Amino acid sequence: MSAPLAERLRPQNLDEFIGQKHLVGKGAVLRRMIESGRIPSLIFWGPPGVGKTTLANIISNTLKAPFYKLSAINSGVKDVRDVIEKAKNARFFDSAAPILFIDEIHRFSKSQQDSLLHAVETGTVTLIGATTENPSFEVIRPLLSRCQVYVLKSLEKEDLEVLLQRALTEDLILKERKIKVLERDALFRFSGGDARKLLNILELTVASDDAPEKSEEELVITNKLVTERLQENPAAYDKGGEMHYDIISAFIKSIRGSDPDAAIYWLARMVAGGEDPRFIARRLVISAAEDIGLANPNALLLANACFDTLQKIGWPEGRIVLAETTLYLATSPKSNSAYLAIDKALATVEQSGNLPVPLHLRNAPTSLMKELDYGKEYKYAHDYKDNFVQQEYLPKELMKSRFWDPQSNPSEVKMQEWMQKLWGDKKG
């Protein structure tokens, strides 16, 4: 039996690698490191099927370094120590440090991560961790400080197109078939930017039409055909638990859409499926800030309390706390004004660069700084009526810029009215 299509097409070098141009494109930071033959310990953070494991393999091949792989799901502290001992014995005087690749490193316990510290710090191994979770939450600080974190993104439509063409023209099995892709929307939509999922769907679609009598016929792939094949065998392409991401997406979108019944249903699906409660709680914190925001600031307080309470009471009672928070967020008024404001401000920072801080806003801890007019003419707001006085707080190049646009919920309308009273047309 041949290997799965995704494995047959796994890239062996950077030139074959698809996507992540910000990291491995010509002249990009990670590519330069790899080509120089020297890399630090790394953590790749990104969704499934975007190349985390493949990049680790490519790094090992390029550096000609011994490669050891552990999965956090079924490896313990003893396994880590055994691999580190093997790595010590495999190290030659002037050779590259052995690479220890840990898949799903976010599932490693604190003690397991602690067991890696000395080997990483001394250079006994170069650690490459892969995680779908924010490493700031899941990786202990001492280990995180010794690793460079790189964020991998879902594949763009253009990347998926390149991958699809490569599969049809370079795979030893598929290129022998007469396959015409008439429509691509379903292939790309169901894959969700996941290379492995795209190849699994393609393989499933072709295999379903692989009867001997049809082997010489042209297979025309359409949106309808792909959808039918997936409905007939929905688990066939859901390898590695990608449904986890579809359900959390439905959960958050149901909260955003103010549908408490749908939100609690998707929560139940995750609870019944054994989802990590902390993963759900973190998504609730994000939703409270991103989707409810200033329309109901108490939502963020409740979501944080939910996260803390889960740590204290555990399971199964924790499901009640998650349900309470889910229903509260789903039934709260919604606003993404804070989300839009910070993204707008970040875009301005990227475009305008590091503009100087106005002199009157600068800190003046020394006499020299005071002589240079640091802090001069700053007006202390509490010395004025309503604890407010109009003065400019932005760099002069951005004096007329507006980043926060309040939305039409009662909470932000009240905020806007207060800004109008203080600033008039400048901010109101």
N, C-alpha and C positions, 0 to 999 in steps of 0.2 A: 504494500500500500504506500503510495507516495505521500510526502509531507504536505501539510496544508499550504495553500497558495501563499498566504502571508509569510510563511517560513521560507518557501522557495524563492520569494522575491526580496528577502531581507537584504538590505544594502551591505556591502562589504567594505566600502570606503566612502569618504566624504563626497566624492563626485557623484556617487550613486544615491546619496541621501536626498530625500525630498522634504521641503519645508524648513522652518526654523532659520530662515536666511539671516535674521538678526543675530544669530549665534554662529552659524557655520557657513554663511555665504562668503564670497570672496572678500578677504580683508576683515571679516568679522572676528570678534574677540576670541571666541572659543576655537575657531579654526586656526587662528594664529598660534594659540597655545599648543594645539595638537600638532601642528606642522613643525613647531619648534622642538617638539619632543619632551617638553616639560609641562606638566599640569599639576595644579594643587588638588587636594581632595575636593570633591564636587557633590552637590545635591541638585538633581534635576527635578523640578516641580512642574507638573502639568497634567492634563487629562490623559486618559488611556489612549494608546494607539497613535502617539505623536512622535515616537522615536527615542524614548528614554533608554530602553534596553539596547536598542540598536546603536546608539551613540556610544554607550559604554563598551560594546564589542568593537566598534570601529577604533576607539581610543586604544584599546588593548592591542588590536592588530597593528595599528600604526606605530605604537611605541614598542612593539614586540615584547610586551610584558606578560608574565604569567597572569592568568585570569581566574579568579575564584568567585563563585556566585552563591549567594544565600538568599532564601526567601524568608521574610520576617514572619510569614504565616506558620512555617513549620521548623524554624531554627531557634535554638536556645543559646544560653550563654556558653555552654560547653562546645556547641558547634562553632561559635565565633572564635573561641580560644583555639580550637583545633585548626581552623583555617589560618589564623594568625601564626601559629607554630609552623604550619606548612609553608606559609609565605616567607618566614624567616629563613627556612632551609633552602628556599628556591632563589633567594637573593644572592646575586654574584656581585663582586666588588664594584664594578662601574656600570652595572645594568640598571634599567628602569625599575622602580619599586613595583612589586606585584600589585595588581589591581583587585580590590575586594568590592564586588558589586552587590549591593543589598537592595533587592526589590521590595517595594512597599515598606520602606524604612520607618514610616510613621506608625507601623504596628509594633515596632520594637519597644519593649518596656524600658524604663529608666536603667535598670540593672544591665540589660543587654547593651544599651547605648554606652553606659559607663565602661563596659568591657572593651569597647573600641578605642577609648580615648588615648591610651598610652601608645598603641600601635600607630594611630593617626598622627599623634604629636611627634613621635620619633621618626616618622617616615618609613616605618616597617612596611606599611601598606599605603597605597593611595586609595582612599575610600571614594566610591561613587555610589551615592544613594539615589533611589528613584521614589518619588512620592506623588500621590494625587492630592495630598492634603497640604495645607499651609505649614511649612516646616517651622515657622515661628511658634506654632502651637504644639507641634508634635515632636520636635527634636530638641533635646536638652541643650541649654545655652552653651556649655563648654564645648560640646561637639559642633554645634552650629557655628561657633566663632572660629573653628578650625577648618571650615568648609566654605567654598564659594558657591552661592546659590544662583542657579540659572533657571529662568522661567521659560518653559516650552509652551507654545500656543497650539490650539486646534488648527488643523490644516485648512488653508484657504481653498476656494473652489478651483483656482488655477493649479494648486498642488495636487488636488484630487484628480484633476484631468490628466496631469502628467503621469500619475500613478496608474490610472486606468489604462492609458495607452501603453505603458510599459508592460502591464500584465497581459494585454492582448497580443503584443508583438514580441515580447522577450521570454515569456514563460514557456517552457518546453512543451507543456501539455496544451495550454490554451491556444498557442499559435498554430497548432495543428487543426483546430476547429475553425469552421467558418462562422465567425461571430460579427454581427453588425450592431453597434449601439446606436439605436435610432433616437432614444430619449435618455437623458441623464439625470433629470430632476429627482426621481425617486432614489436612485443610487446614492446621490450626494446628500439628499435630505436625511435618509435613514442612517447614513454613515456618521453624520454629525461631526465632521472634521476629524474622524478617527480612521487612520489608514488601515489598520487591521480589520476594522468592521467593514470598510468598503470592500476589501479583498474577500472577506468571508461571505458577504452578500453576493458578490460577483460569482464566487465559486459555487455557492448554493444555487444561484439562478441557472448556471451552466449545467451543474450536476443533475438538476431536476429534469433537464432535457437531454440526458446522456444515454438514452436507450440506443442499443446498437443500430436499429433501423434508422435512427435520426442522425447518426454520426457524420454522414455526408451532406446533410441538409444545412442550410444557413440558419443560424439562430439569431433572430432579431430581438434585441432587448429593448423593451418599452417600459414606461412607468407602470402600466397595468400589469405586465408580466412580473416585474420585481415585487410589486405589492402582493400579488397572488402567491408568489413563492414564499414570501415571508409570513403571510397569514397561514399557509399550510404548515410551516415549520418555524415558528417564531423563536425557538431556542437555538436553532442551528447557527445563527450568527451572533448570539449573545454570549460569546466566550469571554471568560475573565470577569464576568459580573458587570458588564456595561449597563445593564438594566438599572443598576444602582443610580446611575447618573440621569437616566430618563425619569425615574420616579422622583428624585429630589428636585428635578426641574419642574415636574408637574406640581409638586408640593408648593414650591416657592411661587410659581405662577398662579396657583389657586389662591394663595394668601394675597398676592399683589392684586388679583382680580376680585377680592372681597367675596369669595365664596367659601364660607366656613364648612359647609358639608363636604365639598371636594377636598379642602385642605385636611380635614380630619380623616377622610378616607385614605388619602395618600400617606398620612402619618401612620395610620393603622397598617398599611402595606409595609412600611419600613419597619415598624415594631415587630410585626409578624415574621418578617424576613430576617430578623436578627441584626438589623442595622445598628451601628455603634451610636448610642444615645448622644454622645458628645458631638458627633458629626452633625446630627439633627439640631442640637442646641446651638452650635456655632452658626448654622445657616439661619436660624431664627434671629440671632443677634445681628447678622448681616442684613436680613430682611427688615428688621426694625429700624435700622439706620438708613438703608437704601430706599425702601418703599413706603415707610410710614413717616419717618423723619420728623420734621418740625410740625407736621399736622397733629402729631400726638407724641411729644417727647417722652411721655411715660412708657411708651412701648419699648424703648431701648432699656429703660430701667428694669422692666419686667423680664425682658429677654435675658439680660445679664443675671438677674436673680434666678431665672430658670437654670441657667448654666451652672451657677454656684450651688443651687439646691440639688441638682443631679449628682454633683460630686459628694454631697453630704449624705443623701438618702439612698442612692443607688437604685437598683432594679428589684422588683417590678413596679414599685410605687412611683418611680421616676416617669413612667408613662403618663401619669395624671398631670404632672407638672408640665410636660411637653404638650399635652392636650389643652390645658388651660392657656398656655402662652400662644399656641397655634390659633385657638379661637379668638383670643384677644386681638392678635395681629390681623387676622382675617377680617374682623368686624370693625377695625379702626379706620378712621379717615386716612387717606393716602397722600403722600407728597414725596417727590424726589428732588425737591429744590436744592437740598444740601449736596446731593450726589452731582447734580448738574453744575452747582456753583464751584465745587472743588475741581471738577474736570475742566471747566471754563478757565479757572484761575491757573491750573497747571498748563493748559495750552498757551496762555498768555506768557507764563514764565518761560516756557520753551522757546517762544517766538522772540521775546524781548530780552532774554538773558538776565544776568545779575545786575539789575539796576541798583544804584546807590540808595541807601536809606537816607531820607531827608535829615538835615543836620539837627533840626529841633526834636527829632525822635531818637537820636542816638544816645547811647549810654555815655556818661561822662564821669568815670570813677577817678580820674587823675586831673591835676591842675593843667597839664599840657592839653588834654582833650577839651577842657573848658576854654582855654585860650584859643583853641581852634573852633570855637562856637558850637561844640557838641552839646546838645540839650538846650541851647539858648532859644528863648522865645517859645518853649513848650508851655502850653497852658494846661494846668492840672484840673481835670474835669470836676473834681469834687469841690473846688473853690467857687463853682458857679451854680446858678439856679438849676434845679432838676439834675444836678450832678452832670451837667453837659455844657460844652462850649464848642462851637463850630471851628474846626481847624482841619488842615489837610493831613491825612495819614498815609496816602499813597505816594509813590515816587512821582515827580512832576510829569514824567512822560505818560503816566496812566491816570492823571487827575480826574478825567471824566469817565473812567471805566466803571462798569457795573457788572458784578459777578453773580450776585444773589438776586434772583427774580422770585419774589414770594408768590405762592399759588393761592387759589381761591377757597381755601378751607378756613374755618373760623379762627384757628390758632394763628395762622400766618396773616390773615386779614388784620387781626389785632396787632401783630408785630408791625405790619406795614403802616397802620394808622399811627403807631408810636414813632416810627421813623419819619413819617410825614410831619408830625408835630415838632420833632427835633430838627430835622434837616430841610424841611420844605421840599421843593422839587428836586433837590440834589440826591436824595435817597428815598423819598416817599413814593 
